[in-house]
């Protein structure tokens, strides 16, 4: 596995460039926006009586996913709330090796860009860096779906949570920055990586212009906020 202690100089410069550019980045989600409608349509889908926005810029071994699962199942089991009355939102954004951005992409992207190697995440099935999205893997003993000494929680994977009604948002600005980061690590050109990643998000993931705006919009809409 790769150590997370240091960021290569080129990757660091790419990250800084992304942060500086994010202030004026244009909305480039043409493919996804065309398939999903407007970038803010996700708000109208949060129709449950109990609505919560789970903000996790860092992957943290899938802790954010497990907490969404806990929220949904506890409301159903302990309070008898019907699933249709529960709306949850999760986030994929930020920069760096520990960010939640990689959670948004399909297995093809994990393999093509050696994402597991880059972020230092292994696959117990191969005993090598992961070449598939472990946050969506349905393995019974998936190591990224543990929290502390408890787990695993295979039904906390992204697709399972979507089936429970969870909406996942992917930040366009952060994706642009992370594409620069991968380019700095020798994975290709930033523009090509960005286009590739946007075309290979997991089904149902919603691309939004900026997560900072999505968080604000959720608050304005009266959706509870849970910082992970």
VOSE-748147 format. One line per field, with one value per residue: residue in one letter; x, y, z of N, C-alpha, C, O in turn. Coordinates in steps of 0.2 Angstrom, whole numbers, plus 5000, padded with zeros to 4 digits. Each point is the difference from the previous one (the first is absolute). Layout:
N
ronu: (a|...)
n_xx: (X|...)
n_yy: (Y|...)
n_zz: (Z|...)
ca_xx: (X|...)
ca_yy: (Y|...)
ca_zz: (Z|...)
c_xx: (X|...)
c_yy: (Y|...)
c_zz: (Z|...)
o_xx: (X|...)
o_yy: (Y|...)
o_zz: (Z|...)
//
This chain:
228
ronu: (x|x|x|x|x|x|x|x|x|x|x|x|x|x|x|x|x|x|x|x|x|x|x|x|x|x|x|x|x|x|x|x|x|x|x|x|x|x|x|x|x|x|x|x|x|x|x|x|x|x|x|x|x|x|x|x|x|x|x|x|x|x|x|x|x|x|x|x|x|x|x|x|x|x|x|x|x|x|x|x|x|x|x|x|x|x|x|x|x|x|x|x|x|x|x|x|x|x|x|x|x|x|x|x|x|x|x|x|x|x|x|x|x|x|x|x|x|x|x|x|x|x|x|x|x|x|x|x|x|x|x|x|x|x|x|x|x|x|x|x|x|x|x|x|x|x|x|x|x|x|x|x|x|x|x|x|x|x|x|x|x|x|x|x|x|x|x|x|x|x|x|x|x|x|x|x|x|x|x|x|x|x|x|x|x|x|x|x|x|x|x|x|x|x|x|x|x|x|x|x|x|x|x|x|x|x|x|x|x|x|x|x|x|x|x|x|x|x|x|x|x|x|x|x|x|x|x|x)
n_xx: (5004|4992|5011|4995|5009|5002|5000|4997|5011|5003|5002|5010|5009|5002|5005|5011|5006|5002|5008|5010|5003|5003|5009|5008|5001|5005|4990|5006|4993|5007|5011|5008|5006|5008|5009|5007|5004|4991|5007|4992|5002|5011|5002|5000|5011|5003|4997|5011|4994|5003|5002|5005|5004|5001|5003|5000|5004|4997|5008|5010|5007|5000|5009|5006|5008|5010|5006|5005|5009|5009|5005|5006|5010|5007|5003|5007|5011|5007|5002|5006|5010|4990|5001|4989|5000|5004|5003|5004|5006|5002|5009|4999|5007|5001|5008|5006|5010|5001|5003|4992|5008|5009|4998|5005|5011|4998|4995|4991|4992|4992|4993|4991|4993|4997|4989|4997|5003|4993|4991|5005|4996|5000|5005|4992|4993|5003|4994|4991|5008|4994|4996|4999|4990|5010|5001|5006|5010|4999|5011|5000|5009|4990|5010|4996|4998|5010|4996|5010|4997|4996|4993|4999|5003|4999|4994|5010|4999|5009|5006|5007|5010|5007|5006|5009|5005|5008|5000|5002|5005|4998|5009|4992|4995|4992|4990|4995|4994|4990|4992|4997|4992|4990|4994|4995|4990|4998|4992|5007|4994|5004|5005|5011|5008|5004|5007|5011|5006|5003|5009|5007|4992|5002|4997|4996|5010|4998|4999|5007|4992|4991|5009|5009|5001|5007|5011|5006|5003|5009|5010|5005|5007|5009|5008|4995|5004|5004|5003|5003)
n_yy: (4994|5006|5003|5000|4994|4992|5011|4992|5000|4991|4991|4999|4997|4989|4995|5001|4993|4989|4998|4999|4990|4995|5007|4996|4993|4997|5005|4992|5004|5003|4995|5004|5010|4997|4996|5008|5004|5005|5009|5006|4996|5001|5011|5002|4998|5011|4990|4995|4992|4990|5010|4992|5010|4991|5006|4996|5009|4996|4995|5004|4998|5010|5005|5005|4994|4999|5009|5000|4993|5004|5008|4996|4996|5008|5006|4995|4999|5009|5003|4991|5003|5006|4990|4997|4995|4992|5009|4993|5006|4996|5000|5005|4999|5010|5004|4998|4999|5009|5005|5008|5008|4997|5006|5010|4997|5001|4990|5002|5006|4994|4996|5004|5002|4989|4999|4990|4998|5003|4994|4993|4999|4995|4992|5001|5006|5011|5004|5005|5006|5006|4991|5000|5002|5002|5010|4995|5000|4992|5005|4989|4996|5004|4998|5000|4989|5004|4995|5005|5001|5010|4992|5003|5008|4989|4999|4998|4990|5003|4991|4996|5005|4997|4990|5003|5000|4993|5010|4996|5006|5003|5000|5007|5007|4996|5000|5010|5003|4995|5006|5010|4999|4998|5010|5005|4995|5009|5006|5009|5000|5010|5005|4997|5004|5011|5002|4998|5007|5009|4998|5003|5008|5001|4989|5007|4996|5004|5001|5002|5009|5001|4994|5006|4999|4992|5002|5006|4995|4994|5006|5003|4992|5004|5001|4991|5006|4994|5006|4999)
n_zz: (5000|4996|5000|5010|5002|4991|5000|4993|4998|4995|5006|5005|4993|4999|5008|5000|4994|5003|5007|4996|4996|5009|5002|4994|5008|4990|4998|5006|5008|4992|5000|5007|4998|4992|5005|5004|4991|5005|4999|4996|4990|5000|4997|4989|4998|5002|4996|5001|5006|4997|5004|4993|5005|4993|5009|4990|5005|5011|4994|5003|4991|4994|5005|4992|4995|5005|4998|4990|4998|5004|4994|4991|5001|5002|4991|4993|5002|4999|4989|4996|5001|4996|4996|4999|5010|4993|5005|4992|5007|4990|5007|4990|5009|4997|5008|4991|5005|5006|4991|5001|4998|5006|5009|4996|5003|4989|4999|4993|5005|5005|4992|4995|5008|4998|4997|4996|4989|4992|4999|4992|4989|5010|4994|5007|4994|5001|5009|4995|4995|5007|4997|5011|4994|5005|4995|4992|5006|4992|4999|5000|4994|4996|4996|4990|5001|5001|5009|4997|5011|4997|5001|4990|4993|5000|5010|5004|4996|4995|4995|5007|5000|4992|5002|5005|4990|5002|5005|4990|5009|4990|5007|4996|5007|5007|4996|5000|5010|5002|4994|5005|5007|4996|4998|5009|5000|4993|5005|5000|4990|5004|4992|4997|5006|4998|4990|5001|5005|4994|4994|5008|4998|5011|4997|4992|4997|5010|4989|5009|4998|5008|5003|4996|4989|4996|5002|4993|4990|5002|5000|4990|4995|5005|4992|5005|5009|4991|5008|4990)
ca_xx: (4996|5003|5000|4996|5003|5003|4997|5005|5000|4996|4993|4999|4999|4993|4995|5000|4997|4993|4997|5000|4995|4993|4996|4997|4999|4993|4997|5002|4997|4996|4997|4996|4995|4995|4996|4996|4996|5004|5004|4997|4994|5000|4996|4993|4999|5000|4993|4998|4999|5006|5005|5007|5006|5006|5006|5006|5005|5005|4997|5000|4998|4992|4996|4994|4995|4997|4996|4994|4996|4998|4994|4994|4998|4998|4994|4995|4999|4998|4994|4995|4999|5000|5006|4998|5000|5007|5004|5007|5005|5007|5004|5006|5003|5007|5006|5005|4999|4995|4994|4995|4999|5001|4994|4995|5001|4999|5006|5004|5004|5005|5005|5004|5004|5003|4998|5002|5007|5001|4997|5003|4994|5001|4995|5002|4999|5006|5006|5004|4996|4994|4998|4993|4998|4999|4994|4994|5000|4995|5003|4998|5005|5003|5004|4998|4993|5001|5001|5003|5000|4994|4999|4999|4993|4999|4995|5002|5003|4996|4994|4995|4997|4996|4993|4996|4997|5005|5003|5008|5002|5007|5001|5004|5007|5005|5001|5005|5007|5002|5003|5007|5004|5002|5005|5007|5003|5002|4995|4997|4999|4995|4994|4998|4998|4993|4994|4999|4997|4993|4996|5000|4998|4995|4993|4996|5003|4998|5006|4998|5006|5005|4997|4998|4994|4995|4999|4996|4994|4997|4998|4994|4994|4998|5003|5004|5007|5004|5007|5004)
ca_yy: (5006|5006|5004|5006|5005|5006|5001|5002|5007|5001|4999|5006|5006|4999|5001|5007|5003|4999|5004|5007|5000|4998|5006|5002|4994|5000|4994|4996|4993|5000|4994|4998|5004|4999|4994|5001|5006|5005|4998|5001|4996|4995|5003|4998|4992|4998|5001|4997|5004|5000|5001|5002|5001|4998|5003|4996|5001|4995|4994|4997|4993|4999|5002|5004|4995|4996|5004|5000|4994|5000|5005|4997|4994|5002|5003|4994|4995|5003|5005|4998|5005|4996|5002|5005|5006|5001|5002|5001|5003|4999|5004|4998|5006|5002|4998|4996|4992|4998|5003|4995|5000|4993|4996|5001|4997|4993|4996|5001|5006|4998|4996|5004|5005|4997|5004|4996|5001|5007|5001|4996|4995|4994|4996|4994|4995|4999|5002|5005|5006|4999|5002|5001|5004|4997|5003|4997|4992|4997|4995|4999|5003|5006|5004|5007|5001|4999|5006|4997|4993|4997|4999|5004|5002|5000|5004|5007|5002|5006|4998|4998|5006|5003|4996|5003|5007|5005|5004|5002|5005|5001|5007|5001|5003|4995|4995|5003|5000|4994|4998|5003|4996|4994|5001|5001|4993|4996|4996|5002|5007|5002|5000|4993|4997|5003|4998|4993|4999|5002|4995|4994|5000|4995|5002|5004|5006|5007|5005|5006|5004|5001|4997|5005|5002|4994|5000|5006|4999|4995|5004|5004|4996|4998|4994|5000|5000|4996|5000|4994)
ca_zz: (5000|4999|5006|4999|5004|4996|4993|4995|4999|4994|5002|5004|4996|4997|5005|5001|4994|5001|5005|4997|4995|5002|5001|4994|4996|4997|5001|4995|5000|4995|4999|5006|5000|4995|5002|5006|5000|5003|5005|5007|5001|5005|5006|4999|5002|5007|5002|5006|5006|5004|4995|5003|4995|5003|4997|5001|4995|5000|5000|5007|5000|4999|5006|4999|4997|5005|5004|4996|5001|5007|5000|4997|5003|5006|5000|4998|5005|5007|5000|4996|4994|4994|4996|4996|5004|5002|4994|5002|4994|5002|4996|4998|4998|5003|4996|5003|5000|5005|4999|4998|4993|4997|5001|4995|4993|4999|5001|4994|5002|5005|4997|4995|5003|5005|5005|5006|5001|5001|5006|5005|5002|4998|4999|5003|4995|4996|5004|4996|5000|4998|4993|5000|5005|5006|5004|4997|4999|5004|5004|5007|5004|4997|5005|5000|5003|5007|5005|5007|5001|4997|4993|4994|4998|4993|4997|5000|4994|4996|4996|5005|5003|4995|5000|5006|4999|5000|4994|5000|4996|4998|4999|4994|5001|5003|4995|4996|5004|5000|4994|5000|5005|4997|4994|5003|5002|4994|4998|4994|5000|5004|4996|4998|5006|5002|4996|5001|5007|5000|4996|5004|5007|5001|4998|5005|5003|4997|4999|5002|4998|5006|5006|5005|4999|5002|5007|5001|4998|5004|5006|4999|4999|5007|5001|5006|4998|5004|4998|5001)
c_xx: (5004|4999|4996|5004|5002|4996|5006|4999|4995|4993|4998|4998|4994|4995|5000|4997|4992|4996|4999|4995|4993|4995|4996|4999|4993|4997|5001|4996|4995|4997|4996|4994|4994|4996|4996|4996|5005|5004|4997|4993|5000|4996|4993|4999|5000|4994|4998|4999|5007|5006|5007|5005|5006|5006|5006|5005|5005|4997|5000|4998|4993|4996|4993|4994|4997|4996|4993|4996|4997|4994|4994|4997|4997|4993|4994|4999|4998|4994|4995|4998|5001|5006|4998|5001|5007|5004|5007|5004|5007|5004|5007|5004|5007|5005|5004|4998|4995|4993|4995|4999|5000|4994|4995|5001|5000|5007|5005|5005|5005|5005|5004|5005|5003|4999|5002|5007|5001|4998|5003|4994|5001|4994|5001|4999|5006|5007|5004|4995|4994|4999|4993|4997|4998|4994|4994|5000|4996|5003|4997|5004|5004|5003|4998|4994|5000|5000|5002|5000|4994|4999|5002|4993|5000|4995|5001|5003|4996|4994|4994|4997|4995|4993|4996|4998|5006|5002|5007|5001|5007|5002|5004|5006|5005|5002|5006|5007|5003|5003|5007|5004|5002|5004|5007|5003|5002|4995|4997|4999|4994|4993|4997|4997|4994|4995|4999|4996|4993|4996|5000|4999|4995|4993|4997|5004|4999|5006|4997|5006|5005|4997|4999|4993|4994|4999|4995|4992|4996|4998|4994|4994|4997|5002|5005|5007|5004|5007|5004|5007)
c_yy: (5006|5004|5006|5006|5006|5000|5001|5007|5002|5000|5006|5006|5000|5002|5007|5004|4999|5004|5008|5001|4999|5006|5001|4994|5000|4994|4995|4994|4999|4993|4998|5004|4998|4993|5001|5006|5005|4998|5000|4996|4995|5002|4998|4993|4999|5002|4997|5005|5001|5000|5002|5000|4998|5002|4996|5002|4995|4993|4996|4993|4998|5002|5004|4996|4996|5004|5001|4994|5000|5005|4996|4995|5001|5003|4994|4995|5002|5004|4998|5005|4996|5003|5006|5007|5002|5002|5002|5002|4999|5004|4997|5007|5000|4998|4996|4992|4998|5003|4995|5000|4993|4996|5001|4996|4993|4997|5001|5006|4998|4996|5004|5005|4998|5004|4997|5002|5008|5002|4996|4995|4994|4996|4993|4994|4998|5001|5005|5006|4999|5003|5000|5004|4997|5002|4998|4993|4997|4994|4999|5003|5006|5004|5007|5002|4998|5007|4998|4993|4996|4999|4993|5002|5000|5004|5007|5002|5004|4997|4998|5006|5003|4997|5002|5007|5005|5003|5002|5006|5000|5007|5001|5004|4996|4995|5002|5000|4994|4997|5003|4996|4994|5001|5002|4994|4996|4996|5002|5008|5001|5000|4994|4996|5002|4997|4992|4999|5002|4995|4993|5000|4994|5002|5004|5005|5006|5005|5007|5005|5001|4997|5006|5003|4995|5000|5006|4999|4995|5004|5004|4996|4996|4992|5000|4999|4995|5000|4994|5001)
c_zz: (5000|5007|4998|5003|4996|4994|4995|4998|4994|5002|5005|4996|4996|5005|5001|4995|4999|5004|4998|4995|5001|5001|4994|4995|4997|5002|4993|5000|4995|4999|5006|5001|4995|5002|5007|5001|5003|5005|5007|5000|5005|5007|5000|5002|5007|5004|5006|5006|5003|4994|5003|4995|5004|4996|5002|4995|5000|5000|5007|5000|5000|5006|4998|4997|5006|5004|4997|5001|5007|5001|4997|5004|5007|5000|4998|5006|5007|5000|4996|4994|4994|4996|4995|5003|5002|4994|5003|4994|5003|4995|4997|4997|5004|4995|5005|5000|5004|4999|4998|4993|4996|5000|4994|4994|5000|5000|4994|5002|5005|4997|4996|5004|5006|5007|5007|5002|5002|5007|5006|5003|4997|4999|5003|4996|4996|5004|4996|5000|4996|4992|4999|5006|5006|5004|4997|4999|5005|5004|5007|5005|4998|5006|5000|5003|5007|5003|5006|5000|4997|4993|4998|4999|4992|4997|5001|4994|4996|4997|5005|5003|4995|4999|5006|4999|5000|4994|5001|4995|4999|4998|4994|5001|5003|4995|4995|5003|5000|4994|4999|5004|4997|4994|5003|5003|4994|4997|4993|5000|5004|4996|4998|5006|5002|4996|5001|5007|4999|4996|5003|5007|5001|4999|5006|5004|4996|5001|5002|4998|5006|5006|5005|4999|5002|5007|5003|4998|5004|5006|4999|4999|5007|5001|5005|4997|5005|4998|5002|5001)
o_xx: (5006|4994|5001|4997|5000|4999|5004|4995|4997|4996|4995|4995|4996|4995|4994|4996|4996|4995|4995|4997|4996|4994|4995|4999|4995|5003|4997|5002|4994|4993|4994|4994|4994|4995|4995|4996|5006|4999|5003|4997|4995|4998|4997|4994|4999|4998|4994|5002|5001|5001|5000|5000|5002|5001|5003|5001|5004|4995|4995|4995|4997|4994|4995|4994|4994|4995|4995|4994|4995|4995|4995|4994|4996|4996|4995|4995|4996|4997|4994|4995|5005|5002|5005|5000|5001|5000|5001|4999|5002|4998|5003|4998|5002|4999|4999|4995|4997|4996|5001|4995|4996|4998|4995|4995|5000|5005|5006|5006|5006|5006|5006|5005|5003|5004|5002|5001|5004|5003|4998|5000|5000|4995|5005|5003|5001|5005|5006|4995|5000|5002|4997|5004|4994|4997|4994|4996|4998|4996|4999|4998|5006|4997|5002|4998|4995|5002|4997|5001|4999|5003|5001|4995|5000|5000|4996|5002|4994|4994|4995|4994|4995|4995|4994|4997|4998|5001|5002|4999|5004|4996|5006|5005|5006|5006|5004|5005|5006|5005|5004|5006|5006|5005|5005|5006|5001|5001|4996|5003|4995|4995|4994|4995|4995|4994|4994|4996|4995|4994|4996|5003|4997|4999|5000|4997|5000|5003|4995|5006|5006|4994|4995|4997|4995|4994|4996|4996|4994|4994|4995|4994|4995|4997|5005|5001|5000|5001|5000|5004)
o_yy: (5000|5000|5003|5005|5006|4995|5005|5003|5005|5004|5003|5004|5005|5003|5003|5004|5005|5003|5003|5005|5002|4999|5003|5001|5002|4995|5002|4995|4998|4999|4997|4997|5001|5000|4996|5001|5000|4995|4997|5000|4997|4996|4998|4998|4994|5005|5001|5006|5005|4996|5005|4995|5003|4999|5001|4996|5000|5000|4997|4998|4995|4998|4999|5001|4999|4998|5001|5001|4998|4998|5001|4999|4997|4999|5001|4999|4997|5001|5003|5000|4996|5006|5004|5005|5004|4997|5004|4998|5001|5002|4996|5003|4996|4997|4999|4998|4994|4998|4994|4996|4999|4995|4995|5000|4996|5003|5000|4999|5002|5000|5000|5001|5004|5002|5004|5001|5001|5004|5001|4999|4999|5002|4997|4994|4995|4999|4999|5000|4997|5005|5000|5001|4997|4997|5001|4997|5002|4995|5006|5003|5000|5003|5003|5006|4997|5005|4997|4996|4994|5004|4996|4996|5005|5002|5004|5006|5001|5004|5001|5000|5003|5003|4999|5003|5006|4996|5002|4999|4999|5003|4997|4998|5000|4998|4997|4999|4999|4996|4996|4999|4998|4996|4998|5000|4994|4995|4997|5003|4996|4998|4998|4997|4996|4998|4998|4996|4997|4999|4996|4997|4997|5006|4998|5004|5001|5001|5002|4998|5000|5002|4999|5002|5002|4999|4999|5002|5001|4998|5001|5002|4997|4997|5004|4996|5001|4997|4998|4995)
o_zz: (5002|5002|4995|5001|5002|4997|5002|5000|5000|4998|4999|5002|4999|4998|5000|5000|4999|4999|5001|4999|4997|4999|5000|4994|5003|5001|4995|4996|5001|5000|4999|5001|5002|4998|5000|5004|4999|5003|5005|5005|5003|5003|5006|5001|5002|5003|5003|4999|5003|4996|5004|4995|5005|4994|5005|4995|4995|5003|5001|5004|5002|5000|5003|5001|5000|5003|5003|5002|5001|5003|5003|5001|5002|5004|5003|5001|5003|5005|5000|4997|4999|5000|4999|4997|5004|4995|5004|4995|5005|4995|5004|4995|5003|4995|5006|4998|4999|5003|4998|4998|4996|4997|5000|4996|5005|5000|5001|4998|5000|5003|5000|4997|5004|5004|5005|5006|5005|5004|5006|5006|4994|5002|4998|5001|4998|4997|5001|5003|4995|4999|4994|5005|5000|5004|5002|4997|5005|5002|5003|5005|5000|5004|5005|5001|5003|4997|5004|4995|5001|4996|5004|5003|4997|4994|4998|4999|5001|5001|4999|5001|5002|4999|5000|5005|5000|4995|5006|4994|5004|4996|4999|4997|4998|5000|4998|4997|5000|5000|4997|4999|5000|4999|4997|5000|5001|4997|4997|5005|5000|5002|5001|5000|5002|5003|5000|5000|5003|5001|4998|5004|4995|5000|5006|5003|4994|5005|4996|5001|4998|5001|5004|5004|5002|5002|5004|5004|5001|5003|5004|5002|5000|5004|5000|4995|5006|4995|5006|5001)
//
